[in-house]
Amino acid sequence: MAPARVNAEKDAEDELEMKVEKYSRGKGADLKALRDKKLKGQLAVKEKLYGQSAKVAAKAEKWLMPSEEGFLEPDDLEKTYRFPQESIVKEVDLLSSRKPFDMILPVLGPYTIEYTSNGRYMLVGGRKGHLAMMDMLNMDLIKEFQVRETVRDVAFLHNEQMYAVAQKKYPYIYNRHGAEIHCLKEHGKALKLQFLTKQFLLASINSFGQLHYQDVSTGEMIANYRTGLGRTDVMRANPYNAVIGLGHAAGKVTMWKPTSVKPLVTMLCHHGPVTALAFDRGGHLMATAGVDRKIKIWDLRKYEVVKSYAARAQSLDFSQKGLLACSNGSQVEIYRDFGGHDYRLYMKHRMMKGYQVGKVLFRPYEDILGIGHSMGLSSILVPGSGEPNFDTFIDNPMETTKQKREKEIHALLDKLPPDTIMLNPNLIATVRAPKKKEKKTKKEIEEEMEEAIEAAKNTEHKKKTKGRSKPSKRAKKKEEGVFRAKRPFLEQSKEVVGRPDKKQRIGEEVELPKALQRFAKKLQS
């Protein structure tokens, strides 16, 4: 065999071994130290299966996920956060170098932005009424128009064909061509919008602190709850379980679902108002920022702080690969997890002096961070932020018109009911644990006791010889059977009533009802 071919095969084997190690379940059991032959055989079979599954997973990753994310790799004394955008753009390929841009729109700002789930389309909303939709793949402007009133937030619905805009009085729904379709007056003066894709629910929080859920496929208003914690414009949906997170002025973060009047979780996260909120793609991490100059990362499985930074942030966002972007004034900072939730500074980007960054948002399936600020829009390169391999059955940036139509129909057929929104969605497919038996009422106990007494009276006893079947002995046996049947029911009735046979001792205080407490005699000291 040629030496080049041998080297290539060796490299492929080494690469496969590294991937197998990635999917392995740690160090195997020490089988030599075991004396029990049966246990030794069972563990050997399991270890073999674990090895086979790791190898299959490694091969699947090799063929189905050929691309890998690429992060900035510094030399010995270099720091990645010191690399400017200009030097990064020079080193990347031609297509990637065209993606960063600065769009200066000083008149109608500040701007907010939103991307579709596949990352192809971007929706732009200016505070003074400017709306625009762009195709980011071809950098084409699809539609641009002016609504001539305040725009607070924008959100795509199930795809780019429709989007919602929170305007001065009510939220409105527009189609791709800018035509108004609906005016959602029941939502009131909405400050923030979030769309739950799997449930087809549009969620909004208005200026009175009311949370609304509306099904956009049927038009039905699913829920309308008062949060009871005042006005807030900090709202984010957890992509893992579709639970809505709200940040409040008291430093609390509440989590809501449409079938619960009260919040599922209430967390005291900061000593001042919460300014920003973001959830990780896996749903187990949450980042919060407050006026108390702290950014905290929380583990939602334990509701504990994993990491805390002394910094401010007006906007937070997690990327598909776990990078965290924070905006503070005219500066944007990106943090990376270096293992064990150890988030450290990865990149920095400073806008022009005087620009106030309003929103930062990572573009799905691209190493791009979109920035909406007071003077327009910007887009910067963040290597390693986007998922390099996309599943065309879930999100396809290159989808055709026929694929869009079929995907929309499948989404409507697979639409989940609002009841499926919960903190742990894995409980949906499990069997519910049996509830504890409820206490029976006194009437039910008496009815069951009468039936048991009748059954005890009607039982026939065997006739015995040598004087054992005398009428007196038979009557005595019947009485004993009746007493045995009554005994469990008498104990139950005592528990319900509260043991009426127990006499009150002299000197014990009796707690009277509130209506009678004012007539009770006061004890003389």
C-alpha positions as CSV (number, residue, x, y, z in Angstrom):
1,M,0.0,0.0,0.0
2,A,1.1,3.6,-0.7
3,P,2.4,5.5,2.4
4,A,0.0,8.4,1.6
5,R,-3.0,6.1,1.7
6,V,-1.8,4.5,5.0
7,N,-1.4,7.9,6.6
8,A,-4.9,9.0,5.4
9,E,-6.4,5.8,6.9
10,K,-4.5,6.3,10.2
11,D,-5.7,9.9,10.4
12,A,-9.3,8.8,9.7
13,E,-9.1,6.2,12.5
14,D,-7.6,8.7,14.9
15,E,-10.4,11.2,14.1
16,L,-13.0,8.5,14.7
17,E,-11.4,7.5,18.0
18,M,-11.7,11.1,19.1
19,K,-15.3,11.3,18.2
20,V,-16.0,7.9,19.9
21,E,-14.4,9.3,23.1
22,K,-16.7,12.3,22.8
23,Y,-19.8,10.1,22.9
24,S,-18.5,7.5,25.4
25,R,-20.0,7.3,28.9
26,G,-16.8,7.7,30.8
27,K,-14.4,5.1,32.2
28,G,-15.8,1.6,32.1
29,A,-16.3,-0.7,35.1
30,D,-13.3,-2.7,36.4
31,L,-14.4,-6.2,35.5
32,K,-11.2,-7.9,36.7
33,A,-11.8,-7.0,40.3
34,L,-15.3,-8.6,40.3
35,R,-15.8,-12.1,41.7
36,D,-19.5,-12.5,40.9
37,K,-19.5,-14.2,37.5
38,K,-23.2,-13.3,36.7
39,L,-22.7,-9.6,37.5
40,K,-19.4,-9.7,35.5
41,G,-21.1,-11.1,32.4
42,Q,-24.0,-8.5,32.6
43,L,-21.6,-5.6,32.9
44,A,-19.4,-6.9,30.1
45,V,-22.5,-7.0,27.8
46,K,-23.5,-3.5,28.8
47,E,-20.0,-2.1,28.2
48,K,-20.0,-3.7,24.8
49,L,-23.3,-2.0,23.9
50,Y,-22.1,1.3,25.2
51,G,-19.0,1.1,23.0
52,Q,-21.1,0.2,19.9
53,S,-23.6,3.1,20.5
54,A,-20.7,5.5,20.8
55,K,-19.1,4.3,17.6
56,V,-22.5,4.5,15.7
57,A,-23.0,8.1,17.1
58,A,-19.4,9.1,16.0
59,K,-20.0,7.7,12.5
60,A,-23.4,9.5,12.2
61,E,-21.8,12.8,13.2
62,K,-19.0,12.2,10.7
63,W,-21.4,11.7,7.7
64,L,-24.5,13.7,8.7
65,M,-22.8,16.7,10.4
66,P,-19.7,17.3,8.3
67,S,-19.3,21.0,9.3
68,E,-17.8,22.1,12.6
69,E,-18.1,25.5,14.3
70,G,-14.9,27.5,14.2
71,F,-13.9,29.8,17.1
72,L,-11.2,32.4,17.2
73,E,-7.9,30.7,18.2
74,P,-5.4,33.1,19.8
75,D,-1.7,32.6,20.1
76,D,0.2,32.4,23.4
77,L,-0.2,36.0,24.7
78,E,-3.1,37.1,22.4
79,K,-6.6,37.8,23.6
80,T,-9.6,37.1,21.4
81,Y,-11.5,40.1,22.6
82,R,-8.8,42.4,21.2
83,F,-9.3,41.3,17.6
84,P,-11.2,44.1,15.7
85,Q,-13.8,43.4,13.1
86,E,-11.6,44.6,10.3
87,S,-9.0,41.9,10.9
88,I,-11.6,39.2,11.2
89,V,-13.3,40.2,7.9
90,K,-9.9,40.0,6.1
91,E,-9.3,36.4,7.2
92,V,-12.8,34.9,6.4
93,D,-14.0,33.7,3.0
94,L,-15.6,36.0,0.4
95,L,-19.3,35.1,1.2
96,S,-18.8,35.6,4.9
97,S,-17.0,38.9,4.4
98,R,-20.1,40.4,2.7
99,K,-22.4,39.7,5.7
100,P,-21.2,42.4,8.1
101,F,-22.7,45.8,7.4
102,D,-23.6,49.2,8.9
103,M,-26.9,50.8,7.9
104,I,-27.1,54.4,9.1
105,L,-30.8,55.5,9.5
106,P,-30.6,58.5,12.0
107,V,-34.1,59.9,11.5
108,L,-36.5,57.1,12.5
109,G,-34.6,55.2,15.2
110,P,-33.9,53.6,17.6
111,Y,-34.4,50.2,15.8
112,T,-35.3,46.8,16.9
113,I,-34.8,43.6,14.8
114,E,-36.1,40.1,14.5
115,Y,-35.0,37.0,12.4
116,T,-37.1,34.1,11.1
117,S,-36.3,30.6,12.7
118,N,-34.2,29.7,9.6
119,G,-32.3,32.9,9.7
120,R,-33.0,34.0,6.1
121,Y,-35.3,37.0,6.7
122,M,-34.9,40.0,9.0
123,L,-37.6,42.3,10.1
124,V,-36.7,45.9,11.1
125,G,-38.8,48.2,13.2
126,G,-38.0,51.9,13.8
127,R,-39.4,53.6,16.9
128,K,-40.9,56.4,14.7
129,G,-42.9,54.0,12.4
130,H,-40.4,52.7,9.9
131,L,-40.9,49.0,9.0
132,A,-38.8,46.9,6.6
133,M,-38.3,43.3,5.7
134,M,-35.1,42.0,4.1
135,D,-33.8,38.8,2.5
136,M,-30.5,38.4,4.2
137,L,-29.3,35.6,1.9
138,N,-29.4,37.8,-1.2
139,M,-29.3,41.2,0.7
140,D,-32.6,42.3,-1.0
141,L,-35.2,44.6,0.4
142,I,-38.6,42.9,0.1
143,K,-40.9,45.6,1.5
144,E,-40.4,48.9,3.3
145,F,-43.2,51.2,4.5
146,Q,-44.1,53.8,7.1
147,V,-47.0,53.3,9.6
148,R,-46.8,56.9,10.9
149,E,-47.0,56.0,14.6
150,T,-44.9,54.5,17.4
151,V,-43.5,51.0,16.9
152,R,-42.3,49.3,20.1
153,D,-41.6,45.7,19.0
154,V,-41.8,43.4,16.0
155,A,-42.1,39.6,15.8
156,F,-42.4,37.1,12.9
157,L,-45.2,34.6,13.1
158,H,-44.8,31.0,11.9
159,N,-42.9,32.1,8.8
160,E,-42.0,35.3,6.9
161,Q,-45.4,35.6,5.3
162,M,-46.9,37.3,8.4
163,Y,-45.5,39.3,11.2
164,A,-46.9,41.2,14.2
165,V,-46.0,44.8,15.1
166,A,-46.7,46.4,18.6
167,Q,-47.8,49.9,17.7
168,K,-49.0,53.0,19.6
169,K,-52.4,51.6,20.7
170,Y,-52.7,48.0,19.6
171,P,-50.6,45.2,17.9
172,Y,-51.2,44.8,14.2
173,I,-50.5,41.8,11.9
174,Y,-49.2,42.5,8.4
175,N,-48.4,40.2,5.5
176,R,-45.2,40.0,3.5
177,H,-46.3,42.8,1.2
178,G,-47.1,45.2,4.0
179,A,-50.9,44.9,3.9
180,E,-52.6,45.1,7.2
181,I,-54.5,41.9,8.0
182,H,-55.6,42.2,11.6
183,C,-55.8,44.7,14.5
184,L,-55.6,42.9,17.9
185,K,-57.5,45.4,20.1
186,E,-57.9,42.9,23.0
187,H,-54.1,43.1,23.7
188,G,-54.2,46.8,24.4
189,K,-51.0,48.9,24.4
190,A,-48.5,46.1,23.9
191,L,-44.9,46.7,24.8
192,K,-43.3,43.4,23.9
193,L,-44.3,40.5,21.6
194,Q,-43.2,36.8,21.5
195,F,-44.5,34.1,19.2
196,L,-44.6,30.4,20.3
197,T,-44.1,28.4,17.0
198,K,-45.2,25.0,18.1
199,Q,-48.4,26.2,19.7
200,F,-49.2,29.1,17.2
201,L,-49.6,31.5,20.1
202,L,-48.8,35.2,20.0
203,A,-48.0,36.4,23.5
204,S,-47.9,40.1,24.5
205,I,-47.4,42.1,27.7
206,N,-49.1,45.5,27.8
207,S,-48.5,48.7,29.7
208,F,-50.9,47.6,32.5
209,G,-48.9,44.4,33.2
210,Q,-51.4,42.2,31.5
211,L,-50.2,39.0,29.7
212,H,-52.2,37.9,26.7
213,Y,-52.1,34.7,24.7
214,Q,-53.9,34.5,21.3
215,D,-54.0,31.6,18.9
216,V,-53.2,33.1,15.5
217,S,-54.5,30.0,13.6
218,T,-58.1,30.3,14.9
219,G,-58.1,33.9,16.3
220,E,-59.2,32.7,19.8
221,M,-58.0,34.5,22.9
222,I,-56.5,31.7,25.0
223,A,-55.6,33.6,28.2
224,N,-55.5,37.0,29.7
225,Y,-53.7,37.3,33.1
226,R,-52.7,40.2,35.3
227,T,-49.1,39.7,36.5
228,G,-49.7,41.9,39.6
229,L,-46.1,43.3,39.4
230,G,-46.7,46.4,37.4
231,R,-45.5,47.6,34.0
232,T,-42.7,45.7,32.3
233,D,-41.1,45.6,28.9
234,V,-38.7,42.7,29.6
235,M,-40.2,39.5,28.0
236,R,-38.7,36.4,26.5
237,A,-39.9,32.9,25.5
238,N,-37.9,29.8,26.6
239,P,-37.3,27.9,23.3
240,Y,-37.1,24.5,25.2
241,N,-40.6,24.5,26.8
242,A,-42.4,27.7,25.5
243,V,-42.7,29.1,29.0
244,I,-42.8,33.0,28.9
245,G,-40.3,34.8,31.2
246,L,-41.0,38.3,32.5
247,G,-38.6,40.6,34.2
248,H,-40.1,43.1,36.7
249,A,-39.2,46.3,38.4
250,A,-39.0,44.6,41.8
251,G,-36.0,42.5,40.6
252,K,-38.2,39.5,40.2
253,V,-38.4,37.1,37.2
254,T,-41.7,35.2,36.7
255,M,-42.4,32.3,34.4
256,W,-45.9,31.8,32.9
257,K,-47.9,29.3,30.9
258,P,-51.4,30.0,29.3
259,T,-53.2,27.5,31.5
260,S,-52.1,28.9,34.9
261,V,-53.5,32.1,36.5
262,K,-50.4,32.3,38.8
263,P,-46.8,32.2,37.7
264,L,-45.1,28.8,37.7
265,V,-41.9,30.2,39.1
266,T,-41.1,33.5,40.9
267,M,-37.4,34.2,41.3
268,L,-35.8,37.2,43.1
269,C,-32.8,37.8,40.7
270,H,-31.7,41.3,41.3
271,H,-31.8,44.1,44.0
272,G,-33.3,46.5,41.4
273,P,-35.4,46.5,38.2
274,V,-34.6,43.7,35.7
275,T,-33.4,45.3,32.4
276,A,-32.8,42.2,30.2
277,L,-33.6,38.5,30.0
278,A,-32.5,35.6,27.7
279,F,-32.8,31.8,27.6
280,D,-30.4,29.3,26.3
281,R,-31.3,27.0,23.3
282,G,-31.4,24.0,25.6
283,G,-33.7,25.8,28.1
284,H,-31.6,25.0,31.2
285,L,-29.7,28.3,31.3
286,M,-31.1,31.8,31.9
287,A,-29.2,35.1,31.8
288,T,-30.6,38.2,33.6
289,A,-29.3,41.8,33.9
290,G,-30.5,44.5,36.3
291,V,-30.0,48.1,37.3
292,D,-27.8,46.8,40.2
293,R,-25.0,46.5,37.6
294,K,-25.0,42.7,37.6
295,I,-25.4,40.1,34.8
296,K,-26.2,36.7,36.3
297,I,-26.4,33.3,34.6
298,W,-28.8,30.9,36.2
299,D,-29.2,27.1,36.1
300,L,-32.9,26.6,35.8
301,R,-32.7,22.9,37.0
302,K,-31.6,24.1,40.4
303,Y,-32.6,27.8,40.3
304,E,-29.1,28.7,41.3
305,V,-26.6,31.4,40.1
306,V,-23.8,29.7,38.0
307,K,-21.9,32.9,37.2
308,S,-22.2,36.6,38.0
309,Y,-20.5,39.6,36.4
310,A,-20.3,43.3,37.5
311,A,-21.7,44.9,34.3
312,R,-24.8,46.5,32.9
313,A,-26.9,45.3,29.9
314,Q,-29.8,46.7,28.1
315,S,-30.2,43.5,25.9
316,L,-29.1,39.9,26.2
317,D,-29.2,37.0,23.7
318,F,-27.8,33.4,23.6
319,S,-26.6,32.0,20.3
320,Q,-27.3,28.5,19.0
321,K,-23.8,27.3,20.2
322,G,-24.1,28.9,23.7
323,L,-22.4,32.3,23.2
324,L,-23.9,35.2,25.2
325,A,-24.2,38.7,23.8
326,C,-24.7,41.7,26.1
327,S,-25.2,45.4,25.1
328,N,-24.2,48.3,27.3
329,G,-24.4,51.8,25.9
330,S,-22.4,51.8,22.6
331,Q,-20.5,48.6,23.4
332,V,-21.3,45.0,22.7
333,E,-19.6,42.2,24.6
334,I,-19.8,38.4,23.8
335,Y,-19.1,35.7,26.4
336,R,-18.2,32.1,25.7
337,D,-18.5,29.0,27.9
338,F,-15.0,27.5,28.3
339,G,-16.5,24.5,30.1
340,G,-18.5,24.0,33.3
341,H,-20.5,27.2,32.8
342,D,-17.3,29.2,33.0
343,Y,-18.3,32.1,30.8
344,R,-15.5,34.4,30.0
345,L,-15.1,37.4,27.6
346,Y,-14.7,36.2,24.0
347,M,-15.3,39.3,21.8
348,K,-15.8,43.0,22.1
349,H,-17.2,45.5,19.6
350,R,-17.6,49.2,20.1
351,M,-20.0,51.3,18.0
352,M,-19.5,54.9,17.0
353,K,-19.5,57.3,19.9
354,G,-23.1,58.4,20.8
355,Y,-24.8,55.2,19.4
356,Q,-27.0,53.6,22.0
357,V,-27.5,49.9,21.3
358,G,-31.1,48.8,21.9
359,K,-31.2,45.2,20.9
360,V,-28.7,42.4,20.1
361,L,-29.8,39.2,18.3
362,F,-27.9,36.3,16.9
363,R,-28.8,35.2,13.4
364,P,-29.7,31.5,13.3
365,Y,-27.3,29.2,11.4
366,E,-24.9,32.0,10.7
367,D,-21.9,33.4,12.6
368,I,-23.6,36.8,12.7
369,L,-24.8,39.1,15.4
370,G,-27.5,41.7,14.5
371,I,-27.4,45.0,16.4
372,G,-30.3,47.5,16.5
373,H,-29.2,50.9,17.8
374,S,-30.3,54.6,17.9
375,M,-28.7,55.4,14.5
376,G,-29.8,52.4,12.5
377,L,-28.7,48.8,12.1
378,S,-25.4,46.9,12.2
379,S,-24.2,43.3,11.7
380,I,-20.9,41.9,12.9
381,L,-19.1,38.6,12.5
382,V,-18.9,36.3,15.6
383,P,-17.0,33.1,14.7
384,G,-18.6,30.0,16.3
385,S,-22.0,31.5,17.2
386,G,-24.2,29.7,14.7
387,E,-25.1,26.0,14.2
388,P,-23.1,24.9,11.1
389,N,-25.4,21.9,10.2
390,F,-29.1,22.6,9.7
391,D,-31.8,20.0,9.4
392,T,-33.9,20.7,6.3
393,F,-37.0,19.1,7.9
394,I,-36.9,21.7,10.8
395,D,-35.3,24.9,9.4
396,N,-34.2,25.3,5.8
397,P,-32.7,28.7,4.7
398,M,-32.8,27.5,1.0
399,E,-36.4,26.2,1.0
400,T,-38.6,26.6,-2.1
401,T,-42.2,27.9,-2.3
402,K,-43.5,24.3,-2.3
403,Q,-41.5,23.4,0.7
404,K,-42.7,26.5,2.6
405,R,-46.3,25.5,1.8
406,E,-45.9,21.9,2.9
407,K,-44.0,23.0,6.1
408,E,-46.9,25.4,7.0
409,I,-49.5,22.6,6.6
410,H,-47.4,20.1,8.6
411,A,-47.0,22.7,11.3
412,L,-50.7,23.3,11.5
413,L,-51.4,19.6,11.6
414,D,-48.8,19.1,14.4
415,K,-49.9,22.1,16.4
416,L,-49.6,21.5,20.1
417,P,-52.4,22.5,22.5
418,P,-51.6,25.2,25.1
419,D,-51.8,22.5,27.9
420,T,-48.4,21.1,26.6
421,I,-46.6,24.2,27.9
422,M,-44.9,23.3,31.2
423,L,-41.6,23.6,32.9
424,N,-40.6,20.0,32.2
425,P,-42.1,18.9,28.8
426,N,-40.6,15.4,29.3
427,L,-43.5,14.6,31.6
428,I,-46.0,14.7,28.7
429,A,-45.2,11.1,27.6
430,T,-45.0,9.7,31.1
431,V,-47.7,8.0,33.3
432,R,-49.1,10.3,36.0
433,A,-48.4,9.1,39.5
434,P,-51.5,8.0,41.4
435,K,-52.9,10.7,43.7
436,K,-53.4,10.1,47.4
437,K,-56.9,9.0,48.3
438,E,-59.2,11.8,49.3
439,K,-60.9,11.7,52.7
440,K,-64.5,10.5,52.5
441,T,-67.4,12.4,53.9
442,K,-69.3,11.3,57.0
443,K,-72.3,10.3,55.0
444,E,-70.3,8.1,52.6
445,I,-68.6,6.4,55.6
446,E,-72.0,5.7,57.2
447,E,-73.4,4.3,54.0
448,E,-70.4,2.0,53.5
449,M,-70.7,0.9,57.2
450,E,-74.3,0.0,56.8
451,E,-73.5,-2.1,53.8
452,A,-70.7,-3.9,55.7
453,I,-73.0,-4.6,58.7
454,E,-75.7,-6.1,56.4
455,A,-73.1,-8.3,54.7
456,A,-71.8,-9.4,58.1
457,K,-75.3,-10.2,59.4
458,N,-76.1,-12.3,56.3
459,T,-73.0,-14.4,56.5
460,E,-73.9,-18.1,57.3
461,H,-71.7,-19.9,59.8
462,K,-71.0,-23.6,59.6
463,K,-72.9,-25.9,62.0
464,K,-70.6,-27.6,64.4
465,T,-71.1,-30.6,66.7
466,K,-70.7,-31.1,70.4
467,G,-72.6,-28.1,71.6
468,R,-70.7,-25.5,69.5
469,S,-73.7,-24.5,67.5
470,K,-75.8,-23.3,70.4
471,P,-78.0,-20.2,69.6
472,S,-76.2,-18.1,72.2
473,K,-72.7,-18.9,70.6
474,R,-74.0,-18.3,67.1
475,A,-75.5,-14.9,68.2
476,K,-72.1,-14.0,69.8
477,K,-70.2,-14.9,66.7
478,K,-72.6,-12.8,64.6
479,E,-72.1,-9.8,67.0
480,E,-68.3,-10.2,66.7
481,G,-68.5,-10.2,62.9
482,V,-70.6,-7.1,62.9
483,F,-68.1,-5.3,65.3
484,R,-65.2,-6.3,63.1
485,A,-67.0,-4.9,60.0
486,K,-67.8,-1.6,61.9
487,R,-64.4,-1.0,63.4
488,P,-62.5,0.5,60.4
489,F,-65.4,2.8,59.6
490,L,-65.6,4.0,63.1
491,E,-61.9,5.0,63.0
492,Q,-62.4,6.8,59.7
493,S,-65.4,8.8,61.1
494,K,-63.3,9.8,64.2
495,E,-60.6,11.2,61.8
496,V,-63.2,13.1,59.9
497,V,-65.0,14.6,62.9
498,G,-61.8,15.1,64.9
499,R,-62.1,12.5,67.6
500,P,-65.4,13.6,69.4
501,D,-64.9,10.9,72.0
502,K,-61.9,12.8,73.4
503,K,-63.2,15.1,76.2
504,Q,-61.8,18.6,76.5
505,R,-59.6,19.1,79.6
506,I,-60.3,21.9,82.0
507,G,-57.9,24.8,81.3
508,E,-57.5,24.0,77.6
509,E,-58.2,27.1,75.4
510,V,-60.8,26.7,72.7
511,E,-60.2,28.7,69.5
512,L,-63.5,30.3,68.6
513,P,-64.5,31.5,65.1
514,K,-63.5,35.0,64.2
515,A,-67.1,36.2,64.4
516,L,-67.4,35.1,68.0
517,Q,-63.9,36.0,69.3
518,R,-64.9,39.6,70.3
519,F,-67.6,38.2,72.7
520,A,-65.1,35.8,74.5
521,K,-64.2,36.6,78.1
522,K,-60.6,37.7,78.5
523,L,-58.6,35.7,81.1
524,Q,-57.5,37.7,84.1
525,S,-53.7,37.6,84.5
